[in-house]
């Protein structure tokens, strides 16, 4: 197996499906060369680490639709972020996922200011613990109607308002292909604000194969060439055998 210039990770929910043994998935990921498994139940965290991998990212607060852009959610989100920052520091997890929430009539500016205010409630602890709070970029066209953090520029605006190196974005390549395109230029221009990446084939969120439109080797090369040193997490739904799919994905994002 080739050595990757990218620290590749697996998003647990896509691959730990019915009929897939969790222990086998973790061991096979390590064999293939994955650096991380992410977003998995805490009961499996120790086994991931025992197999020489890290946990790249986990959820910082709930929920996706009711997130940081509403001040009435800030107390709950703060409590959850602070608790998860403690866990992240203990398990050497570099990133926590945060969500803007749905617009529900909020203007872009009001939503950005509110989201930044929510992040600021936990950002000092994030700085102390060395953990990034990553607001996830998601598409509002196909999968997450009305979600507010659906464009890179909006997410970068939030990070700038917070004004901390620990305020980052989770740049989901699949979602931003749907919303914006121009992936490589956008990644290069905004890499300082990106703490984590997700992948999947578009359309369909399936394997990164010849049936979808994103040419992942070029995207991965662009990411590697920026000097980015954190993780790229695969978050696609395999059309066939899970182990074969994750092995192929690893090679696709290695052989550039």
C-alpha positions in Angstrom: 0.0 0.0 0.0 1.4 3.4 -1.0 2.1 6.0 1.7 -0.3 9.0 1.5 0.7 12.7 1.6 -2.8 13.1 3.1 -3.7 12.0 6.6 -6.8 10.0 5.6 -9.7 9.3 8.0 -13.0 7.4 7.9 -16.3 8.8 9.0 -17.7 5.9 11.1 -21.4 6.2 10.3 -20.8 5.5 6.6 -18.9 2.3 7.0 -20.0 0.6 10.3 -23.2 -0.6 8.6 -25.2 -3.7 9.3 -23.1 -6.8 8.8 -19.8 -4.9 9.3 -18.0 -5.9 12.5 -16.7 -2.8 14.2 -13.4 -4.4 15.3 -12.8 -5.7 11.8 -13.4 -2.2 10.3 -10.9 -0.6 12.7 -8.3 -3.2 12.1 -8.7 -3.1 8.3 -8.5 0.7 8.3 -5.2 0.5 10.1 -3.9 -2.2 7.7 -4.8 -0.1 4.7 -2.9 2.9 6.1 -5.7 5.2 7.5 -4.5 7.7 10.1 -7.8 8.1 11.8 -11.4 7.0 12.3 -13.7 9.8 13.2 -17.2 10.5 14.6 -17.5 7.0 16.2 -19.1 6.0 19.5 -16.8 6.6 22.5 -16.8 2.9 23.3 -14.5 2.3 20.3 -12.1 5.2 20.9 -9.5 3.1 22.8 -9.5 0.4 20.1 -8.8 3.0 17.4 -5.8 4.3 19.4 -4.6 0.8 20.2 -4.4 0.2 16.4 -2.1 3.2 15.9 -4.7 5.6 14.6 -6.1 8.9 15.9 -9.7 10.3 16.2 -9.6 13.3 13.8 -12.9 14.9 14.7 -16.0 14.3 16.7 -19.2 16.3 17.2 -18.9 19.3 19.5 -22.5 20.1 20.0 -26.0 19.2 18.7 -28.0 19.7 16.7 -27.4 20.5 13.0 -30.6 22.4 12.4 -30.7 24.2 15.8 -27.2 25.5 16.1 -25.1 28.5 16.9 -26.9 31.1 14.8 -29.7 31.3 17.4 -28.8 33.0 20.7 -31.4 30.9 22.5 -29.2 27.8 21.7 -26.0 29.3 23.1 -26.2 28.1 26.6 -26.8 24.5 25.5 -24.2 24.6 22.8 -21.6 26.1 25.2 -22.2 23.4 27.8 -21.8 20.7 25.2 -18.7 22.2 23.6 -17.0 22.7 26.9 -17.7 19.1 27.9 -16.5 17.8 24.5 -13.4 19.9 24.6 -12.4 18.1 27.8 -12.9 14.8 26.1 -11.0 16.0 23.0 -8.0 17.1 25.0 -8.0 13.7 26.9 -8.1 11.7 23.7 -5.9 14.0 21.5 -8.7 14.8 19.2 -7.7 18.0 17.2 -11.2 19.1 16.0 -14.8 19.4 17.1 -17.7 19.8 14.7 -20.0 22.8 15.2 -23.1 23.7 13.2 -24.6 27.1 12.2 -28.2 25.8 12.3 -30.9 26.6 9.8 -31.6 30.2 8.7 -35.3 30.3 9.5 -35.4 33.9 8.2 -32.1 35.1 9.7 -30.1 37.4 7.4 -26.5 36.3 6.5 -25.0 39.0 8.7 -27.2 38.4 11.8 -26.6 34.6 11.5 -22.8 35.1 11.2 -22.6 37.4 14.2 -24.7 35.1 16.3 -22.7 32.0 15.3 -19.5 33.8 16.1 -20.9 34.9 19.5 -21.7 31.3 20.2 -18.2 30.1 19.3 -16.6 32.8 21.4 -18.3 31.3 24.5 -15.9 28.3 24.2 -13.0 29.6 22.1 -10.7 30.4 25.1 -11.0 26.9 26.3 -10.4 25.6 22.8 -7.2 27.7 22.7 -6.1 26.4 26.0 -6.8 22.7 25.0 -5.3 23.1 21.5 -8.6 22.0 19.8 -10.2 23.6 16.7 -14.0 24.4 16.7 -14.9 23.6 13.1 -18.2 25.0 11.7 -19.3 22.5 9.0 -20.0 23.7 5.5 -23.1 21.8 4.2 -25.2 22.2 1.1 -28.7 23.6 1.4 -29.6 22.6 -2.1 -30.0 18.8 -1.9 -29.3 17.5 1.6 -29.8 20.2 4.3 -32.5 22.7 3.2 -32.1 26.1 4.8 -28.8 25.4 6.6 -27.0 28.7 6.9 -23.3 27.8 6.7 -23.7 26.7 3.0 -21.0 28.9 1.4 -17.3 29.2 2.2 -17.3 33.0 2.3 -20.0 33.0 5.0 -18.0 30.5 7.1 -14.8 32.5 6.7 -16.7 35.6 7.8 -17.7 33.8 11.0 -14.0 32.8 11.6 -12.9 36.3 11.1 -15.4 37.7 13.5 -14.3 35.2 16.2 -10.7 36.2 15.5 -9.1 33.1 16.9 -6.8 30.5 15.2 -9.0 27.8 16.8 -12.1 29.0 14.9 -12.1 26.9 11.7 -14.3 25.3 9.1 -15.0 21.8 8.2 -14.8 22.0 4.4 -16.9 19.3 2.9 -15.8 18.8 -0.7 -19.0 17.0 -1.7 -21.3 19.7 -0.2 -19.3 22.6 -1.7 -19.1 20.9 -5.1 -22.9 21.2 -5.0 -23.1 24.8 -3.7 -20.0 26.5 -5.3 -17.8 24.3 -7.4 -14.3 25.9 -8.0 -13.0 23.6 -5.3 -9.3 23.9 -5.8 -9.1 27.7 -6.0 -11.4 28.0 -3.0 -9.4 25.6 -0.9 -6.1 27.3 -1.8 -7.5 30.8 -1.0 -9.0 29.7 2.3 -6.8 27.0 3.7 -5.9 29.0 6.8 -9.5 28.7 7.9 -9.9 25.0 7.2 -9.4 22.6 10.1 -10.9 19.4 8.5 -12.1 18.1 5.1 -14.8 15.6 4.2 -15.1 13.8 0.8 -17.8 11.9 -1.2 -18.6 11.4 -4.8 -21.1 13.8 -6.4 -23.9 13.2 -7.4 -25.2 10.7 -4.9 -22.6 10.8 -2.1 -21.3 7.5 -3.2 -17.8 6.2 -4.0 -15.2 8.4 -5.5 -15.2 6.5 -8.8 -15.6 7.2 -12.5 -19.4 7.7 -12.1 -19.1 11.0 -10.3 -17.8 14.4 -11.3 -15.1 15.4 -8.8 -11.5 14.5 -9.7 -10.2 13.7 -6.3 -6.5 13.1 -7.1 -6.2 16.8 -8.2 -8.1 18.0 -5.2 -6.0 16.0 -2.8 -2.8 17.2 -4.5 -4.0 20.8 -4.1 -4.7 20.2 -0.4 -1.3 18.5 0.2 0.5 21.3 -1.7 -0.8 23.9 0.7 1.1 22.2 3.5 -2.1 21.2 5.3 -1.2 18.6 7.9 -4.5 17.6 9.6 -7.0 15.1 8.2 -9.3 14.4 5.3 -12.2 12.3 6.3 -14.0 10.1 3.8 -17.8 10.3 4.2 -19.3 8.5 1.3 -21.8 5.6 1.2 -20.2 2.5 -0.4 -22.1 1.0 -3.2 -20.5 -2.4 -2.6 -18.2 -4.1 -0.2 -17.1 -1.7 2.6 -13.5 -2.9 2.9 -13.0 -2.8 -0.8 -14.5 0.6 -1.0 -12.3 2.2 1.7 -9.2 0.6 0.2 -10.0 2.0 -3.2 -10.7 5.4 -1.7 -7.4 5.4 0.1 -5.6 4.7 -3.2 -7.6 7.3 -5.0 -6.5 9.9 -2.5 -2.9 8.7 -2.4 -1.9 8.1 -6.0 -1.4 11.7 -7.2 
